[in-house]
Structures are given as C-alpha cells and as structure tokens.
Amino acid sequence: MSDKPTFNKQKQKYDGNEGEEISLGKVSFGDKKLEFYFDVIKSPIILAIVINIVYFFIRGSFEIMWIFDILAFIYIATMVIKKKQGKQKEVFIACGIAGLFMGLFIALFKFIYFQKFYLFFNLISEPFLTFFVGGFVGLAVAYISLNLFKKNKKEISSSKKGGD
C-alpha cells in the first residue's frame, strides 16, 4: 500500500439535494437564489450609477447622489414586494446587494477620476455604507408596504362586509 493520497476525480456534491452540483446559480440567500436578486437589481443599479456619474460631470460634485441611490433602493424594494412577492428578508438582501454594488462602482469611479491615494480606503467603506443604507431603506419600504397597507386592506374589506 502506498502512502500517497488518492484523489477522487468525480465532481464534488453538496448535501442539500442528492445529485445536484454546486454552481453560482444554486447559491441562495434567504429563500431566493442569487440570480433572483441580480435580475431584480441589475437595471436600477446601472441607471443609478449612470445618473450619479452624469450628475457629477454636470455639477462637479457628489452632494446629492444619495437621492438617486435612495430612489433606486425604493424602486428595488417595491419591485421585490409587488412583482416577486418577496418578504422583508428578500427586500433587505436585494437592497443591500444593490447598495454594495452601487457603492463599489461609485468608489471606483472616484478613485480613478481623482487619483488620490486616500480614496483607496473608500473602496472598502463606501460599499458597506451603501449596503446598510440600502438594506435599511428596503426594510422601511417593506415594513410600510407589507404591514401598513395590509392593515388598511383588512380594514376596508371588513368594513365592506359589515357595513352593507
């Protein structure tokens, strides 16, 4: 018997479901797959980043860029809730991932455009800051639309049944 380790050349499998292989499309956060979140956030992220950069070239500053980001987070949250029937967890994750990518792209733009060394640290801090802002804006929109609007619908439907 040799002391050399032997390697199994078969593909690695995970314990979730027998026979399924690990791939990026199978990774899930919450109850949804990763591709679900990318489908929802792709176009609002691109639009918000383009608006931020165009606004920077027109005005020369990033003073009100948060307005565009927050509008994108609100749009993403409503898309997840209305069209995809997502819950608060999915809304938080979708808006958080969107914030992570928006922060990373804006930080990269600032680092390349201004060419200052201290902006290198912005590559770490800005994505995390926008992640938390996006997540909490998403949670606020989810709370308002899922809890408050459902209470209003229940009150309206109960008043229609009892009031006739």
N, C-alpha and C positions, 0 to 999 in steps of 0.2 A: 504494500500500500504506500503510495507516495504522500508526502506532506504538502504537496501543492494544493492550494484551494481550487475547487472546481466552480465554474460559473454556469449558471443556468441561462441559456440563450433565449428562453421564452420571454415574452413581454410581461412586465410587472402588472399585477392586477391588484385592485383595492378591495376591501371587504364590503363596500356598500352594496353592490349588486353583483352577483356572480356573472362572469363573462364580459363585463364592461371594462374598457381600458380608460386610463386617466388621460384627459385632454383638457385644453383650456375651455372648451365648450361645456364641459361637465362640471366645472368649478361653480359652486353656488354660494351665495351669501343670503342668509335668511332662507326663504322658501323659493327663491328665484335663481335661475342660472346667471352667470356673469354676462352672457350675451344679451340677456333681457335688459340689463342696466345699460349696456353700451348702445343698444338700439334706441332706448329712450333718451339718452343724454347726448348722443352724437351731434345732432343738428343744433340744439340750443347752445352747446359749448362752442361750436365753430362760429355761430352767429355772435355770441357774446364776446369772444376773443377778437373777431374782426371789428366789431363796433368799438371795443376798447382801443385797439391799435389805430383805427381811423380817427377816433376822437382825440387820441394823443397827437397825431400828426396835424390835426386841425387846430387844437387848443394848446398843445405843448405841455400838457400835464395829465396826471392820473388822478386829479382831485375828486371827480365824481364817478370814477369807474365802478364803485360799489353799487351804484344804482343799476347799472347794466347787469352786474352779477346777480344782484338780488332779484331782479326781474326774471333772469334766466332760471334761478332756483325756484321761484314761484311757478313759472311755466312748467318746469320739470315735475314739481310736486303735483300740480293739477293733472298733468298727463298720466303720471303713475296712478293717481287715485281714480280719475274718471275713465280713462281708456283701458288701463291694465288692471283695474280693481285691486290695487295694492293697498296694503295696510301701512301703519306708521313705520314699521321696521323697514319695509321696502322703500318708502319715501325718504327716510333718513339715509339709507345706504345710497340710493340713487343721487340725491342732492350732495351727499358727502363725496362720492366719487367724482361728480361733476365739479365740485369745488376744488378737489385735489388736482384735477387736470387743468382747470382754468388758472389756478394759482401757479402751477408749474409752467404753463406756457407764457403767462404774463411775466413771471420772474425770469424766464429765459430771454424773453424779448428785452426786458430792462437790462439784463446782464450783457447781452450782445450789443444793444444800441448805445448804452452809456459807457461800457467798457471800464467799469470801476471794480476793483477787487472786492470791496466790501459788499457788493451786490451778489457775490458768490454765496454768501450766507443767506441771502434772500431766497435762493433756490430751495432751501430747507424750510425756512419759516413761513413764506407766503403760501405754499400749498397746504400746509397744516392749518394755517389761519383760515383760509378759504374753505377747507374741509369742514371745520367746525361751524363757520358761518353758514355754509350751505346746509349742513345737517340740521342746525337749529332753525333756520328759515323753513326747511322742509317739514320739521316737526311741528312748527307753528301752523303752517298751512294745513298739514294733515289733521292736527287737533281741531282747527276751526271747521274744516270741511267734513271730517268724519264724525265729530261729536256734536257740534252745534247745529249743523244742517240736518242731521238725523233726528235730533230732538225736535226741531221745527217741523219736519215732515211727519213725525209721530203725532205732534200736537194738532197739526192741520188735519191729518186723516182721522184722528179720534173725534175732533170737533165736527167733521162732516158726518160721521156715523151717528153721533149722539145728538147733533143739532137738528136733524131732519125730522 
